[in-house]
Amino acid sequence: MENASKFWIQLLVYPKEFFKSHVLENKLKYFNFAIVVFCLGYGIDRLEKQLVKFEIRGILDKLEFINTWTGFWLVSLAIGAIGGYILYLIGGWFYNVRVKWSAGEGNLEKSRALYLYSNFFISLFIILDSLIETIIYPIPYDPYSYLQSFEIIAIPLLFFFIFHSIYISYAGVTTITDVKKGRAIIWFLVLPILVYLVVYIALISILYSYF
């Protein structure tokens, strides 16, 4: 347990040393665990967004089972098992493409490891957030509930892990691959940040216009 804690703390706090020690030397510890966390986090995230869409379309009441905690977790597991693993494969492949666009020599296995580990803490946060919500809220999504103090804390934490994951990715790719840093800044820092900003601004605008 202590070794596992050190492993993940090193990834969070010292990503350059982490990738040198583990990915560069092909010592991929807890890799299957990271895949499970990634896939489940993806499943939860997709379902949460889908519940909002169902409410906007006025069909959430017809899909009552999904908006129970039992249904929510079962559907999230199903989505994650299929869609999450597909995303891991495609996301790792595109990560490798970006390495090549950054004038680096591609390595698909290494790129998938970089992609997976750099997204670990976002996925873990999503899972832990949903576990806490399962305890304190009666249903997964209530469009009529007020913003709670827990959510006020969770939202900035989510943004922290999102943008920190971008830093982890950049630190990893510039440490264990031969990319040119100028190009890597564009493909692994600037563009990912812009994509997240555009997506969340668009989402907030849609929700604001709806309510």
FENNOR-V22912 format. One record per run of one state. SS is the DSSP state (H for helix, E for strand, C for the rest). FROM is the first residue (numbers start at 1). TO is the last residue. If there is no record, write none. Layout:
ss = {SS:SS}
from = {FROM:FROM}
to = {TO:TO}
//
This chain:
ss = {C:H:C:H:C:H:C:H:C:H:C:H:C:H:C:H:C:H:C}
from = {1:2:14:15:24:31:57:60:68:69:102:108:119:120:137:149:177:181:211}
to = {1:13:14:23:30:56:59:67:68:101:107:118:119:136:148:176:180:210:211}
//
